[in-house]
Amino acid sequence: MIGRLNHVAIVVPDLAAASATYRTLLGATVSEAIDLPAHGVTTVFVSLPNTKIELLHPLGADSPIRGFLDKNPSGGMHHVCYEVDDILAARDHLIAQGARVLGSGDPRIGAHDKPVLFLHPKDFCGTLVELEQA
């Protein structure tokens, strides 16, 4: 069921500074910032040969990552994203096994314009997991 690692997401207090760090210090290719109002975040993707790093910054006062940044003012790792071939089949399998899907349980369109779901961190060793339709 689980596919390749799509990205690791890091919440940052200053998106421009974080982008510059990856671009300048590490020589990475860094995308332009994209606002995702439906998710309450602004995101930047850092391309790596085998995966991506997603830099996240709150978009608006009601951002779901605002609380994370309040608790971790320097930022930090927020979630990992794995690809799945069939997100609905993956969701149904996980629910049948006792895993909890966050929100309504219906996939939403994510940063890559593909359906995504988030899984409760208590069910995955304390790590928030995002599933993305491959």
C-alpha positions, 0 to 999 in steps of 0.5 A, spaced: 500 500 500 505 505 502 509 508 496 515 512 495 516 518 500 513 524 497 516 529 502 518 531 509 514 538 511 517 543 516 514 549 519 518 555 519 517 562 522 520 565 516 519 562 509 523 567 505 529 566 510 528 558 510 528 558 502 534 562 502 537 557 507 536 551 502 537 555 496 544 559 498 547 554 503 545 548 501 545 549 493 538 546 492 532 548 487 527 552 491 520 553 488 516 560 489 511 560 495 504 558 493 498 560 498 494 554 499 488 558 502 484 551 503 489 548 507 491 555 511 498 555 509 503 558 504 508 552 501 515 552 498 518 546 495 525 544 495 527 539 490 532 533 492 534 528 487 530 522 491 524 526 494 522 533 496 522 538 503 516 542 503 517 548 507 510 551 511 508 557 513 501 559 516 497 563 512 492 567 516 490 567 523 486 560 523 492 556 520 492 549 522 499 550 523 499 556 527 499 552 534 505 548 532 509 554 530 506 557 537 509 551 541 515 551 536 517 558 535 523 556 531 519 551 527 520 544 526 518 537 522 511 537 521 509 531 517 511 526 512 508 524 506 507 518 502 504 516 496 499 511 495 496 508 488 489 509 491 487 513 496 480 511 498 482 504 498 488 506 503 483 510 507 478 504 507 484 499 509 487 503 514 480 505 518 479 497 518 485 496 521 483 502 527 487 508 524 484 514 525 483 519 519 483 526 521 478 531 518 472 528 515 475 522 512 474 525 505 480 527 501 482 534 499 486 537 494 493 538 496 499 542 494 500 538 488 493 538 485 492 531 488 488 528 493 491 527 500 489 525 507 492 526 514 492 520 519 493 521 526 500 522 529 498 517 535 497 511 530 503 512 527 509 513 532 507 520 534 508 522 527 503 526 523 502 522 516 500 525 509 497 520 504 497 523 497 494 519 491 500 517 486 
